Amino acid sequence: MDTVSDLFDPDAWTPVESFGFDDVTYHRAADHGTVRIAFDRPEVLNAFRPPTVDELYQALDHARQSPDVGCVLLTGNGPSKQHGKWSFSSGGDQRIRGEDGYQYEDDEGDADETQPGRLHILEVQRLIRFMPKVVVAVVPGWAVGGGHSLHVVCDLTLASAEHAKFKQTDPDVASFDGGFGSALLAQQVGQKKAREIFFLGKTYSAEEAADMGMVNEAVPHEDLEPTALDWGKTINGK
């Protein structure tokens, strides 16, 4: 099996077949009911576009309906071969954002104005929040904007002590999280701190995020996925 990420252990996972995803990878643990769903656009810091969200929803919904799956690890593959950066997700891909939303792309990779714009990441947030599985955000690098909100809605967050960075950029792009990300963030860190995160747009380290309550644990980068897999095994053993 090809290695999909520098942190990925191919001996620990088997691919979930028959989906043919382009923007997401989907694997199942070899010896227990944990699945790994990962953004696979490291060259753009795992930013998501409409087809990315389509695939993410399909994978999550498949895991939701699988009776032998108890835990979902949501992460981002990397690092980027171009600039060496790690990312969980940097949110919506701003290059294809139009007046009516994020656009699907044509064959040349340009925004396809013939299709209605949308970015249905809020549907993914809702699915994560209410699915009868434990969803763990495994953050190897940047969690920005919509990617930041996505980690917030997960049940647990495990982060790389060296590379994970957390930043809310919605005000910078004239947007605001209208889903669960903003409300749950306030529950996790308190109203004042949540407003600081949104209004000032500061960058926080994994340790700072853990101290304020939106990250459960920061671990050494090389231990990130082994620890996540151990968490999944523990959860499945309950």
Secondary structure as a PSIPRED ss2 file (coil, helix, strand):
# PSIPRED VFORMAT (PSIPRED V4.0)

   1 M C   1.000  0.000  0.000
   2 D C   1.000  0.000  0.000
   3 T C   1.000  0.000  0.000
   4 V C   1.000  0.000  0.000
   5 S C   1.000  0.000  0.000
   6 D C   1.000  0.000  0.000
   7 L C   1.000  0.000  0.000
   8 F C   1.000  0.000  0.000
   9 D C   1.000  0.000  0.000
  10 P H   0.000  1.000  0.000
  11 D H   0.000  1.000  0.000
  12 A H   0.000  1.000  0.000
  13 W E   0.000  0.000  1.000
  14 T E   0.000  0.000  1.000
  15 P E   0.000  0.000  1.000
  16 V C   1.000  0.000  0.000
  17 E C   1.000  0.000  0.000
  18 S C   1.000  0.000  0.000
  19 F C   1.000  0.000  0.000
  20 G C   1.000  0.000  0.000
  21 F C   1.000  0.000  0.000
  22 D C   1.000  0.000  0.000
  23 D C   1.000  0.000  0.000
  24 V E   0.000  0.000  1.000
  25 T E   0.000  0.000  1.000
  26 Y E   0.000  0.000  1.000
  27 H E   0.000  0.000  1.000
  28 R E   0.000  0.000  1.000
  29 A E   0.000  0.000  1.000
  30 A C   1.000  0.000  0.000
  31 D C   1.000  0.000  0.000
  32 H C   1.000  0.000  0.000
  33 G C   1.000  0.000  0.000
  34 T E   0.000  0.000  1.000
  35 V E   0.000  0.000  1.000
  36 R E   0.000  0.000  1.000
  37 I E   0.000  0.000  1.000
  38 A E   0.000  0.000  1.000
  39 F E   0.000  0.000  1.000
  40 D C   1.000  0.000  0.000
  41 R C   1.000  0.000  0.000
  42 P H   0.000  1.000  0.000
  43 E H   0.000  1.000  0.000
  44 V H   0.000  1.000  0.000
  45 L C   1.000  0.000  0.000
  46 N C   1.000  0.000  0.000
  47 A C   1.000  0.000  0.000
  48 F E   0.000  0.000  1.000
  49 R C   1.000  0.000  0.000
  50 P H   0.000  1.000  0.000
  51 P H   0.000  1.000  0.000
  52 T H   0.000  1.000  0.000
  53 V H   0.000  1.000  0.000
  54 D H   0.000  1.000  0.000
  55 E H   0.000  1.000  0.000
  56 L H   0.000  1.000  0.000
  57 Y H   0.000  1.000  0.000
  58 Q H   0.000  1.000  0.000
  59 A H   0.000  1.000  0.000
  60 L H   0.000  1.000  0.000
  61 D H   0.000  1.000  0.000
  62 H H   0.000  1.000  0.000
  63 A H   0.000  1.000  0.000
  64 R H   0.000  1.000  0.000
  65 Q H   0.000  1.000  0.000
  66 S C   1.000  0.000  0.000
  67 P C   1.000  0.000  0.000
  68 D C   1.000  0.000  0.000
  69 V C   1.000  0.000  0.000
  70 G C   1.000  0.000  0.000
  71 C E   0.000  0.000  1.000
  72 V E   0.000  0.000  1.000
  73 L E   0.000  0.000  1.000
  74 L E   0.000  0.000  1.000
  75 T E   0.000  0.000  1.000
  76 G E   0.000  0.000  1.000
  77 N C   1.000  0.000  0.000
  78 G C   1.000  0.000  0.000
  79 P C   1.000  0.000  0.000
  80 S C   1.000  0.000  0.000
  81 K C   1.000  0.000  0.000
  82 Q C   1.000  0.000  0.000
  83 H C   1.000  0.000  0.000
  84 G C   1.000  0.000  0.000
  85 K C   1.000  0.000  0.000
  86 W C   1.000  0.000  0.000
  87 S E   0.000  0.000  1.000
  88 F E   0.000  0.000  1.000
  89 S E   0.000  0.000  1.000
  90 S C   1.000  0.000  0.000
  91 G C   1.000  0.000  0.000
  92 G E   0.000  0.000  1.000
  93 D C   1.000  0.000  0.000
  94 Q H   0.000  1.000  0.000
  95 R H   0.000  1.000  0.000
  96 I H   0.000  1.000  0.000
  97 R E   0.000  0.000  1.000
  98 G E   0.000  0.000  1.000
  99 E C   1.000  0.000  0.000
 100 D C   1.000  0.000  0.000
 101 G E   0.000  0.000  1.000
 102 Y E   0.000  0.000  1.000
 103 Q C   1.000  0.000  0.000
 104 Y C   1.000  0.000  0.000
 105 E E   0.000  0.000  1.000
 106 D C   1.000  0.000  0.000
 107 D C   1.000  0.000  0.000
 108 E C   1.000  0.000  0.000
 109 G C   1.000  0.000  0.000
 110 D C   1.000  0.000  0.000
 111 A E   0.000  0.000  1.000
 112 D C   1.000  0.000  0.000
 113 E C   1.000  0.000  0.000
 114 T C   1.000  0.000  0.000
 115 Q C   1.000  0.000  0.000
 116 P C   1.000  0.000  0.000
 117 G C   1.000  0.000  0.000
 118 R C   1.000  0.000  0.000
 119 L C   1.000  0.000  0.000
 120 H C   1.000  0.000  0.000
 121 I H   0.000  1.000  0.000
 122 L H   0.000  1.000  0.000
 123 E H   0.000  1.000  0.000
 124 V H   0.000  1.000  0.000
 125 Q H   0.000  1.000  0.000
 126 R H   0.000  1.000  0.000
 127 L H   0.000  1.000  0.000
 128 I H   0.000  1.000  0.000
 129 R H   0.000  1.000  0.000
 130 F H   0.000  1.000  0.000
 131 M C   1.000  0.000  0.000
 132 P C   1.000  0.000  0.000
 133 K C   1.000  0.000  0.000
 134 V E   0.000  0.000  1.000
 135 V E   0.000  0.000  1.000
 136 V E   0.000  0.000  1.000
 137 A E   0.000  0.000  1.000
 138 V E   0.000  0.000  1.000
 139 V E   0.000  0.000  1.000
 140 P C   1.000  0.000  0.000
 141 G C   1.000  0.000  0.000
 142 W E   0.000  0.000  1.000
 143 A E   0.000  0.000  1.000
 144 V E   0.000  0.000  1.000
 145 G C   1.000  0.000  0.000
 146 G H   0.000  1.000  0.000
 147 G H   0.000  1.000  0.000
 148 H H   0.000  1.000  0.000
 149 S H   0.000  1.000  0.000
 150 L H   0.000  1.000  0.000
 151 H H   0.000  1.000  0.000
 152 V H   0.000  1.000  0.000
 153 V H   0.000  1.000  0.000
 154 C C   1.000  0.000  0.000
 155 D C   1.000  0.000  0.000
 156 L E   0.000  0.000  1.000
 157 T E   0.000  0.000  1.000
 158 L E   0.000  0.000  1.000
 159 A E   0.000  0.000  1.000
 160 S E   0.000  0.000  1.000
 161 A C   1.000  0.000  0.000
 162 E C   1.000  0.000  0.000
 163 H C   1.000  0.000  0.000
 164 A C   1.000  0.000  0.000
 165 K E   0.000  0.000  1.000
 166 F E   0.000  0.000  1.000
 167 K E   0.000  0.000  1.000
 168 Q C   1.000  0.000  0.000
 169 T C   1.000  0.000  0.000
 170 D H   0.000  1.000  0.000
 171 P H   0.000  1.000  0.000
 172 D H   0.000  1.000  0.000
 173 V H   0.000  1.000  0.000
 174 A C   1.000  0.000  0.000
 175 S C   1.000  0.000  0.000
 176 F C   1.000  0.000  0.000
 177 D C   1.000  0.000  0.000
 178 G C   1.000  0.000  0.000
 179 G C   1.000  0.000  0.000
 180 F H   0.000  1.000  0.000
 181 G H   0.000  1.000  0.000
 182 S H   0.000  1.000  0.000
 183 A H   0.000  1.000  0.000
 184 L H   0.000  1.000  0.000
 185 L H   0.000  1.000  0.000
 186 A H   0.000  1.000  0.000
 187 Q H   0.000  1.000  0.000
 188 Q H   0.000  1.000  0.000
 189 V H   0.000  1.000  0.000
 190 G C   1.000  0.000  0.000
 191 Q H   0.000  1.000  0.000
 192 K H   0.000  1.000  0.000
 193 K H   0.000  1.000  0.000
 194 A H   0.000  1.000  0.000
 195 R H   0.000  1.000  0.000
 196 E H   0.000  1.000  0.000
 197 I H   0.000  1.000  0.000
 198 F H   0.000  1.000  0.000
 199 F H   0.000  1.000  0.000
 200 L H   0.000  1.000  0.000
 201 G C   1.000  0.000  0.000
 202 K C   1.000  0.000  0.000
 203 T E   0.000  0.000  1.000
 204 Y E   0.000  0.000  1.000
 205 S E   0.000  0.000  1.000
 206 A H   0.000  1.000  0.000
 207 E H   0.000  1.000  0.000
 208 E H   0.000  1.000  0.000
 209 A H   0.000  1.000  0.000
 210 A H   0.000  1.000  0.000
 211 D H   0.000  1.000  0.000
 212 M H   0.000  1.000  0.000
 213 G C   1.000  0.000  0.000
 214 M C   1.000  0.000  0.000
 215 V C   1.000  0.000  0.000
 216 N C   1.000  0.000  0.000
 217 E E   0.000  0.000  1.000
 218 A E   0.000  0.000  1.000
 219 V E   0.000  0.000  1.000
 220 P C   1.000  0.000  0.000
 221 H H   0.000  1.000  0.000
 222 E H   0.000  1.000  0.000
 223 D H   0.000  1.000  0.000
 224 L H   0.000  1.000  0.000
 225 E H   0.000  1.000  0.000
 226 P H   0.000  1.000  0.000
 227 T H   0.000  1.000  0.000
 228 A H   0.000  1.000  0.000
 229 L H   0.000  1.000  0.000
 230 D H   0.000  1.000  0.000
 231 W H   0.000  1.000  0.000
 232 G H   0.000  1.000  0.000
 233 K H   0.000  1.000  0.000
 234 T H   0.000  1.000  0.000
 235 I H   0.000  1.000  0.000
 236 N H   0.000  1.000  0.000
 237 G C   1.000  0.000  0.000
 238 K C   1.000  0.000  0.000
